[in-house]
Amino acid sequence: MSPTRLIALFVAATLAPAVDHSSSRSTSKQSVREVARLHTARAAHTATALPAGDIVLVGGMTEDGGSLSSVERFDPRDNSIREVGSIASSRVGHTATLLNDGRVLIAGGYNGDYSASLELFDPSTSRVRPAGSLVEVRSGHTATLMPDGRVLFVGGVGAGWTLLRSAELYDPATG
């Protein structure tokens, strides 16, 4: 089975409707409500909270299993979503980590091939620029901002659907 189909199955299982056990309980108010619609339907994307409260939505999977390069931004002040640009490499299964300086580091992912590319999104300009490459291609990995500002990438899936044992550090000060 192709990695794209496996990701699609994972997303479908994750989004499957939950069983409603509330019929025996009274409900006075609905606590979740729709507030906006995306410009592009997507799954398996990232959603990164910015210091001002906005949420940046990056990449993800299309309805036909392809990958997206679009970037959208949710503004909680007026519940709007607007398109703000695109990343250079479409991707799904990537990470998007808020750095201490307010930029968002977008790393790895899958778009028919596993990616090692790094891109930086600057929320103040809505511009994206290249930020180098990971040592190893990876998708489905974790990315953790460390107290010193570096980002630790761990595990994931690499070329040939290989589960990775490696960990890498990215330092925004040196790129």
MONORMO-V217503 format. One record per residue. N is the residue number from 1. PHI is phi in whole degrees, -180 to 180 (* if undefined). BURIAL is + if it has 24 or more other ideal C-beta (glycine too) atoms within 12 Angstrom, else -. Layout:
# MONORMO-V217503
N&PHI&BURIAL ; N&PHI&BURIAL
This chain:
# MONORMO-V217503
1&*&- ; 2&-71&- ; 3&-59&+ ; 4&-63&+ ; 5&-68&- ; 6&-64&- ; 7&-64&+ ; 8&-62&+ ; 9&-65&- ; 10&-61&- ; 11&-63&+ ; 12&-62&- ; 13&-67&- ; 14&-68&- ; 15&-94&- ; 16&-60&- ; 17&-62&- ; 18&-83&- ; 19&-75&- ; 20&-89&- ; 21&-101&- ; 22&-88&- ; 23&-60&- ; 24&-87&- ; 25&-106&- ; 26&-85&- ; 27&-119&- ; 28&-94&- ; 29&-141&- ; 30&-86&- ; 31&-90&- ; 32&-122&- ; 33&-142&- ; 34&-73&- ; 35&-121&- ; 36&-160&- ; 37&-123&- ; 38&-67&+ ; 39&-73&- ; 40&-130&+ ; 41&-61&- ; 42&-155&+ ; 43&-141&+ ; 44&56&+ ; 45&-96&+ ; 46&-109&+ ; 47&-136&+ ; 48&-114&+ ; 49&-78&- ; 50&-96&+ ; 51&-56&- ; 52&-79&- ; 53&107&- ; 54&-66&+ ; 55&-121&+ ; 56&-100&+ ; 57&-106&+ ; 58&-125&+ ; 59&58&+ ; 60&117&+ ; 61&-103&+ ; 62&-84&+ ; 63&-63&- ; 64&-96&- ; 65&92&+ ; 66&-78&+ ; 67&-117&+ ; 68&-107&+ ; 69&-116&+ ; 70&-75&+ ; 71&-123&+ ; 72&-123&+ ; 73&-134&+ ; 74&-94&+ ; 75&-109&- ; 76&-71&- ; 77&-69&- ; 78&-127&- ; 79&54&- ; 80&-108&- ; 81&-124&+ ; 82&-130&- ; 83&-75&- ; 84&-125&+ ; 85&145&+ ; 86&-152&+ ; 87&-90&+ ; 88&-69&+ ; 89&-116&+ ; 90&-62&+ ; 91&-165&+ ; 92&-136&+ ; 93&77&+ ; 94&-93&+ ; 95&-123&+ ; 96&-140&+ ; 97&-111&+ ; 98&-74&+ ; 99&-89&+ ; 100&-60&- ; 101&-89&- ; 102&95&- ; 103&-80&+ ; 104&-117&+ ; 105&-92&+ ; 106&-104&+ ; 107&-136&+ ; 108&62&+ ; 109&115&+ ; 110&-142&+ ; 111&-145&+ ; 112&106&- ; 113&-134&+ ; 114&-76&+ ; 115&-115&+ ; 116&-114&+ ; 117&-72&+ ; 118&-120&+ ; 119&-135&+ ; 120&-114&+ ; 121&-100&+ ; 122&-104&+ ; 123&-62&+ ; 124&-72&- ; 125&-119&- ; 126&60&+ ; 127&-102&- ; 128&-120&+ ; 129&-137&- ; 130&-62&- ; 131&-134&+ ; 132&99&- ; 133&-142&- ; 134&-68&+ ; 135&-69&- ; 136&-125&+ ; 137&-62&+ ; 138&-160&+ ; 139&-142&+ ; 140&70&+ ; 141&-91&+ ; 142&-108&- ; 143&-138&+ ; 144&-124&+ ; 145&-75&+ ; 146&-89&- ; 147&-55&- ; 148&-86&- ; 149&96&- ; 150&-77&- ; 151&-117&+ ; 152&-102&+ ; 153&-102&+ ; 154&-133&+ ; 155&63&- ; 156&105&+ ; 157&-118&+ ; 158&-117&+ ; 159&-50&- ; 160&73&- ; 161&59&- ; 162&-93&- ; 163&-74&- ; 164&-93&+ ; 165&-106&- ; 166&-85&- ; 167&-131&- ; 168&-133&+ ; 169&-115&- ; 170&-115&+ ; 171&-112&- ; 172&-62&+ ; 173&-69&- ; 174&-113&- ; 175&76&-
